[in-house]
Amino acid sequence: MDIAHPDDHGERMRQQEIWNDDVAKGYDTPGTGMFAPEVLGPAVDRLAELAEGGRALEFAIGTGRVAVPLAERGVPVTGVELAPAMIAQLRTKVGEAVIPVVEGDMATVVVPGDYTLVYLVYNTISNLLTQAEQVECFRNAARHLAPGGRFVIELWVPDLRKLPPGQQAVVFASEPGYIGLDTVDVLRQHVVSHHFRFDDSGRAELFRSPHRYIWPAELDLMAQLAGFELESRHADWTGAEFTAESRSHVSVYRLPTT
């Protein structure tokens, strides 16, 4: 079995090393997965509405999955991205004049200008592995927003009910050619996601990424510390009701208008 993976210890995985050239080149799956029209379309529609004609800033812009179609809708988009390989992949789609990108940490980097919308999609805030960094991310979003501006976060809800006492891993996906499982450290709220992909010969490649999960109530407190109020929370981008059974949420936080 050939296995390609980052450092054996999730807490030591560096995001720049995880999101390397090989991952960036294979990240886009046009028309399927998170690039499927039924997944991407509602997200772009909602973000365009929330921008209210102003400028948008995407933290962890990646390869531009959301930013490119949002910019095509007429919303001026600027990005922040830590991994040079992901920026390079974005540049195969659009130039700097269309979507400017500042390389750096979304919790600390400062981008010129004021924005009506800052957004973080597809669980990316969990790539910050400490509570302190996540709090700073909220403060950094507030720093870039004009009065009344919004910070939007798409995030999964930890499903620890699937984790029996004494068990440290849970399978979240199993299909031909692919197995996904999470190992969980409940003391530190850390998860390492393991993605096993098998080819026809039976050889496997492993990609892993570390995360710090955040409960919705904890996320709301982080928002309050940065001066935000919760404006809305739904189970998805289409506005479905958020319930105790929802496995993810789209939360919209807003700064005071004055």
C-alpha positions as CSV (number, residue, x, y, z in Angstrom):
1,M,0.0,0.0,0.0
2,D,1.4,3.4,-1.0
3,I,0.3,6.0,1.4
4,A,1.0,9.7,1.0
5,H,0.2,11.8,4.0
6,P,1.4,14.7,6.2
7,D,3.0,14.5,9.6
8,D,1.8,11.6,11.8
9,H,0.6,14.0,14.5
10,G,-2.4,16.2,13.6
11,E,-1.4,19.0,15.8
12,R,1.9,19.4,13.9
13,M,0.4,19.4,10.4
14,R,1.1,22.7,8.7
15,Q,-1.6,24.0,6.5
16,Q,0.9,25.1,3.8
17,E,2.2,21.6,3.7
18,I,-1.2,20.0,3.6
19,W,-2.5,22.2,0.8
20,N,0.5,21.5,-1.5
21,D,0.9,21.5,-5.3
22,D,-0.5,18.0,-5.7
23,V,-3.6,18.7,-3.5
24,A,-4.2,22.0,-5.2
25,K,-4.1,20.5,-8.7
26,G,-6.6,17.8,-7.8
27,Y,-8.8,20.0,-5.6
28,D,-11.3,21.1,-8.2
29,T,-14.0,18.7,-9.3
30,P,-16.1,20.7,-11.8
31,G,-19.7,19.8,-11.7
32,T,-19.5,17.2,-8.9
33,G,-19.0,17.2,-5.1
34,M,-18.8,20.7,-3.6
35,F,-18.6,22.0,-7.2
36,A,-22.0,20.5,-8.1
37,P,-24.4,23.2,-9.2
38,E,-26.9,22.3,-6.5
39,V,-24.2,22.8,-3.9
40,L,-22.4,25.8,-5.3
41,G,-25.3,27.7,-6.8
42,P,-27.3,28.4,-3.6
43,A,-24.1,29.5,-1.8
44,V,-23.2,32.0,-4.5
45,D,-26.8,33.3,-4.6
46,R,-27.0,33.8,-0.9
47,L,-23.6,35.5,-0.7
48,A,-24.4,37.9,-3.5
49,E,-27.6,38.8,-1.7
50,L,-25.8,39.4,1.6
51,A,-23.1,41.6,-0.1
52,E,-25.9,44.1,-0.8
53,G,-24.0,45.6,-3.7
54,G,-20.7,46.1,-1.8
55,R,-17.3,44.4,-1.8
56,A,-16.7,40.9,-0.4
57,L,-13.6,39.4,1.3
58,E,-13.2,35.7,1.3
59,F,-11.0,34.2,4.1
60,A,-9.2,31.0,2.8
61,I,-10.2,31.6,-0.8
62,G,-8.5,28.4,-2.0
63,T,-8.8,27.8,-5.7
64,G,-11.7,30.2,-6.0
65,R,-14.6,27.7,-5.9
66,V,-17.0,30.4,-4.6
67,A,-15.1,33.6,-5.4
68,V,-14.9,33.1,-9.2
69,P,-18.7,32.6,-9.7
70,L,-19.4,35.3,-7.2
71,A,-17.2,37.8,-9.1
72,E,-19.0,36.7,-12.3
73,R,-22.2,37.8,-10.6
74,G,-20.8,41.4,-10.3
75,V,-19.6,41.2,-6.7
76,P,-16.1,42.6,-6.3
77,V,-14.2,39.9,-4.4
78,T,-10.8,39.9,-2.7
79,G,-9.3,36.9,-1.1
80,V,-7.0,35.8,1.7
81,E,-5.1,32.5,1.4
82,L,-2.3,30.9,3.4
83,A,-1.2,28.2,0.8
84,P,0.7,29.5,-2.3
85,A,-0.2,26.3,-4.2
86,M,-3.9,27.1,-3.9
87,I,-3.3,30.7,-5.0
88,A,-1.4,29.4,-8.0
89,Q,-4.3,27.1,-9.0
90,L,-6.7,30.1,-8.7
91,R,-4.5,32.1,-11.0
92,T,-5.1,29.5,-13.8
93,K,-8.7,30.7,-13.7
94,V,-8.6,34.5,-13.1
95,G,-5.9,37.1,-12.8
96,E,-5.0,39.4,-9.9
97,A,-6.9,42.3,-11.5
98,V,-10.1,40.2,-11.3
99,I,-9.7,38.7,-7.8
100,P,-6.8,40.2,-5.8
101,V,-5.4,37.8,-3.2
102,V,-3.3,38.5,-0.1
103,E,-1.2,35.6,1.0
104,G,-1.4,35.1,4.8
105,D,-3.2,33.9,7.9
106,M,-6.9,34.7,7.9
107,A,-6.7,35.3,11.6
108,T,-4.2,38.1,11.4
109,V,-3.6,39.4,7.8
110,V,-4.9,42.9,7.0
111,V,-6.3,43.6,3.6
112,P,-6.7,47.2,2.3
113,G,-10.2,48.6,2.1
114,D,-13.6,48.2,3.7
115,Y,-16.1,45.5,2.9
116,T,-19.8,44.8,3.4
117,L,-19.2,41.0,3.5
118,V,-16.6,38.7,4.8
119,Y,-17.2,35.0,4.4
120,L,-15.7,31.6,5.3
121,V,-17.2,28.6,3.6
122,Y,-17.0,24.8,3.8
123,N,-15.8,24.5,7.4
124,T,-12.6,26.4,6.8
125,I,-12.6,28.2,10.2
126,S,-12.0,24.8,11.8
127,N,-8.6,24.8,10.0
128,L,-7.5,27.2,12.8
129,L,-6.5,24.7,15.5
130,T,-6.9,26.8,18.7
131,Q,-9.8,28.6,20.2
132,A,-7.6,31.7,20.5
133,E,-7.0,31.7,16.7
134,Q,-10.6,31.3,15.9
135,V,-11.5,34.2,18.2
136,E,-8.9,36.3,16.4
137,C,-10.4,35.3,13.1
138,F,-13.7,36.9,14.1
139,R,-11.9,40.0,15.3
140,N,-10.1,40.2,11.9
141,A,-13.4,39.9,10.1
142,A,-14.8,42.8,12.1
143,R,-11.6,44.8,11.4
144,H,-12.4,44.6,7.6
145,L,-16.1,45.3,7.7
146,A,-17.9,48.6,7.4
147,P,-20.6,49.4,10.0
148,G,-23.5,47.0,9.4
149,G,-21.3,44.6,7.6
150,R,-21.8,40.8,7.8
151,F,-19.5,37.8,8.6
152,V,-20.8,34.5,7.2
153,I,-19.6,31.1,8.3
154,E,-20.5,27.7,6.9
155,L,-19.6,25.0,9.4
156,W,-20.4,21.4,10.2
157,V,-22.0,20.4,13.5
158,P,-19.9,17.8,15.4
159,D,-21.8,14.5,15.5
160,L,-20.3,13.1,18.6
161,R,-23.4,11.0,19.2
162,K,-21.8,8.5,16.7
163,L,-18.8,8.1,19.0
164,P,-19.3,5.5,21.7
165,P,-17.4,5.8,25.0
166,G,-13.8,4.7,24.6
167,Q,-13.9,4.9,20.8
168,Q,-11.7,7.5,19.1
169,A,-12.7,7.2,15.4
170,V,-15.9,7.2,13.4
171,V,-16.4,6.4,9.7
172,F,-18.3,9.3,8.0
173,A,-18.2,7.9,4.4
174,S,-17.8,4.5,2.7
175,E,-18.2,4.0,-1.0
176,P,-16.4,2.3,-3.8
177,G,-12.9,3.5,-4.0
178,Y,-13.2,5.7,-0.9
179,I,-13.4,5.5,2.9
180,G,-13.5,8.6,5.1
181,L,-13.0,8.5,8.9
182,D,-12.5,11.0,11.6
183,T,-10.3,10.5,14.7
184,V,-11.5,12.6,17.6
185,D,-9.8,14.2,20.6
186,V,-12.8,15.3,22.7
187,L,-10.6,16.9,25.3
188,R,-9.2,19.5,22.9
189,Q,-12.1,19.5,20.4
190,H,-9.7,18.3,17.7
191,V,-10.5,16.1,14.7
192,V,-8.2,14.7,12.1
193,S,-10.1,13.7,8.9
194,H,-8.6,10.7,7.0
195,H,-9.5,10.3,3.4
196,F,-8.5,6.9,1.9
197,R,-8.8,6.6,-1.9
198,F,-8.2,3.3,-3.6
199,D,-7.2,2.7,-7.2
200,D,-8.0,-0.4,-9.3
201,S,-4.9,-2.2,-8.2
202,G,-5.9,-1.9,-4.5
203,R,-3.3,0.7,-3.7
204,A,-4.4,3.5,-1.4
205,E,-3.5,7.1,-1.0
206,L,-4.2,8.9,2.3
207,F,-4.9,12.6,2.7
208,R,-5.4,14.0,6.2
209,S,-6.4,17.3,7.5
210,P,-6.6,18.5,11.2
211,H,-9.5,20.6,12.5
212,R,-10.8,22.1,15.7
213,Y,-14.5,21.7,15.9
214,I,-16.7,24.5,17.3
215,W,-20.2,24.1,18.8
216,P,-22.7,26.7,17.5
217,A,-23.1,28.3,21.0
218,E,-19.3,28.7,21.2
219,L,-19.2,30.2,17.8
220,D,-21.8,32.8,18.9
221,L,-19.7,33.7,21.9
222,M,-16.7,34.3,19.6
223,A,-18.9,36.6,17.6
224,Q,-20.0,38.5,20.6
225,L,-16.3,39.0,21.7
226,A,-15.7,40.7,18.3
227,G,-18.7,42.9,18.4
228,F,-21.1,40.9,16.2
229,E,-24.7,39.8,16.7
230,L,-26.2,36.7,15.2
231,E,-28.5,37.8,12.4
232,S,-29.6,34.3,11.2
233,R,-28.7,30.6,11.2
234,H,-30.0,28.1,8.7
235,A,-29.2,24.4,8.0
236,D,-27.9,25.2,4.5
237,W,-27.6,28.0,1.9
238,T,-31.2,27.6,0.7
239,G,-32.5,28.7,4.1
240,A,-33.7,25.4,5.5
241,E,-34.5,25.4,9.2
242,F,-31.7,24.7,11.6
243,T,-32.7,22.0,14.0
244,A,-31.1,19.6,16.6
245,E,-30.6,17.1,13.7
246,S,-28.9,19.5,11.3
247,R,-25.4,18.4,10.4
248,S,-24.2,21.8,9.3
249,H,-25.2,25.4,9.4
250,V,-24.8,28.8,7.7
251,S,-24.5,31.5,10.3
252,V,-24.7,35.2,9.5
253,Y,-23.3,37.6,12.0
254,R,-23.6,41.4,11.7
255,L,-21.9,44.4,13.1
256,P,-24.0,47.3,14.5
257,T,-24.9,49.9,11.9
258,T,-23.4,52.7,13.9
